Amino acid sequence: MKARILICDDEEGIRRYLQKMFLAKEYDVETFADGTSLLARIEGGTEGDADILLQDVRMPDMDGIEVLKRVKKLRPAMPVVVMTAFGTIDAAVEAIKLGAYDYVTKPFPKEKILGLMENALQLDLLMKENRVLKEELSRPDIPDNIVFTSAKFREVYDLTVQVAGSDANILVLGESGTGKELIAGAIHVNSQRKGRRFLSINCAALSDTLLESQLFGHVRGAFTGAITTQKGLLEEADGGTLFLDEIGDVSAAVQAKLLRVIQEREFIPVGATKPKSVDIRFVAATNKDLAKEVAAGRFREDLYYRLNVITIALPPLRERREDIEPLAMHFLAKYARRIRKNIRGFTPEALQSLQGYRWPGNVRELENVVERAAILTRGDLVTPEVLPIRPREDAPLLRPDNLLVSLEEMEREHIERVLRQTGFHKSRTAEILGISRKTLDRKIVEYALAIPGQGISGTLDD
Ligand SMILES: Nc1ncnc2c1ncn2[C@@H]1O[C@H](COP(=O)(O)OP(=O)(O)OP(=O)(O)O)[C@@H](O)[C@H]1O
């Protein structure tokens, strides 16, 4: 698709020169002789109908900087390149501060302006793609993908749909990997807010400072490294639903700030002075016993009551074994399709072994096990050999007494065992081991531990 360029300059000669040059490069071009007509065009247009603006900072009818400010307000994401005359470098600096992509000083060679515009358009395209990807990533598998046959889960699902419309905050409880995020997504799509955004954040995976800036956003210069103003998830999720995973891990300071958002429906971005108001439904989840955390003084009681207007408790997989087969078939179809293999199902022995296992990591562990099996299976049925679940793996490792191993080896084995037991849930593993998430990530890389679905860990990302 051709990019559409808006050009605003009071000199007719420049307008004609630029128009001819861009048309020759197959761009669509619209020209404007003053700020008023340019703003009228942008105001009347729709999002996405112009890709970039090339604007003179000197205008006959109004200050070019003022025009830029208004343009940025109307179309914050549209890249703007400003043209300045010799001796007006201050205006160029001001324009960049206000969010212009770059500037050129007149007179400019043709190649320079063409190159600059192409770069700006390229960057804009990347940013757009990035935004789409981010949205896709934050979207969980929703209803169609909730698989179950057990009466226990049916009860939970019915309750979910029933309370979804109420707009009350909801607390989802359940062991790691039981589908808490999936249920949060189902609450969102069954609510009035379904046209708006569903965003989620794992409160345990981030340091306090990072969590705060992710949630509340920050203004430029709020802390070292804050080179631009960044909107937080609260602002992004305005009108929609925000899923706070592992709420039980939030520090006292962030708990206080969250309480304020829920009570007053407003928050202050990090480094800002003025509050912003928001309308958000909160769905929080934890695998901790929050009531116990409250009793122990680690979680604010008032926040607990604000979040826990309604509770949905997800049963662990071992208490609803009827769901194992349909879930296994669902994941097998998903992963076989992804790797383009034709696998019909499981042999009776494989199925039996799936049904006999305790599933400490619940559905997430089952999904990982099936994904691995899909990769390793050669025929059209999954056999027990490719299922990395043996009753032995639940049992402690036995080793002849005379076989002495290093502390390191012990550490490696222990970390691996806990990872397995939690269904490769890193935050939970770190908690059990009494180390930070960061340390755990480092050790996973150091010991080259295999995380299902990720292969051998080579990065520090989750
Ligand atoms: N009933 C279900 N049907 C289909 N997929 C499911 C179901 N329950 C869970 N899953 C899948 O299992 C994985 C783990 O689920 P989810 O992330 O919702 O669990 P969670 O309880 O939020 O985990 P954690 O406490 O570790 O954050 C996801 O990939 C999810 O899609």
The ligand as an ORCA input file, in Angstrom:
! r2SCAN-3c Opt
* xyz 0 1
  N      -9.569    -25.626     30.845
  C      -8.563    -25.340     30.016
  N      -8.714    -25.543     28.700
  C      -7.725    -25.287     27.841
  N      -6.513    -24.814     28.206
  C      -6.305    -24.582     29.498
  C      -7.315    -24.832     30.474
  N      -6.808    -24.508     31.682
  C      -5.574    -24.077     31.479
  N      -5.241    -24.100     30.169
  C      -3.951    -23.729     29.562
  O      -2.947    -24.035     30.499
  C      -1.963    -22.995     30.561
  C      -1.912    -22.432     31.955
  O      -3.105    -21.737     32.241
  P      -3.132    -20.308     32.939
  O      -1.957    -19.492     32.521
  O      -4.477    -19.719     32.745
  O      -2.924    -20.794     34.441
  P      -2.731    -19.942     35.749
  O      -3.510    -20.614     36.795
  O      -2.998    -18.492     35.455
  O      -1.202    -20.189     36.023
  P      -0.211    -19.371     37.004
  O      -0.760    -19.454     38.392
  O       0.997    -20.187     36.853
  O      -0.104    -17.998     36.449
  C      -2.365    -21.988     29.517
  O      -1.667    -22.233     28.321
  C      -3.848    -22.221     29.328
  O      -4.256    -21.857     28.042
*
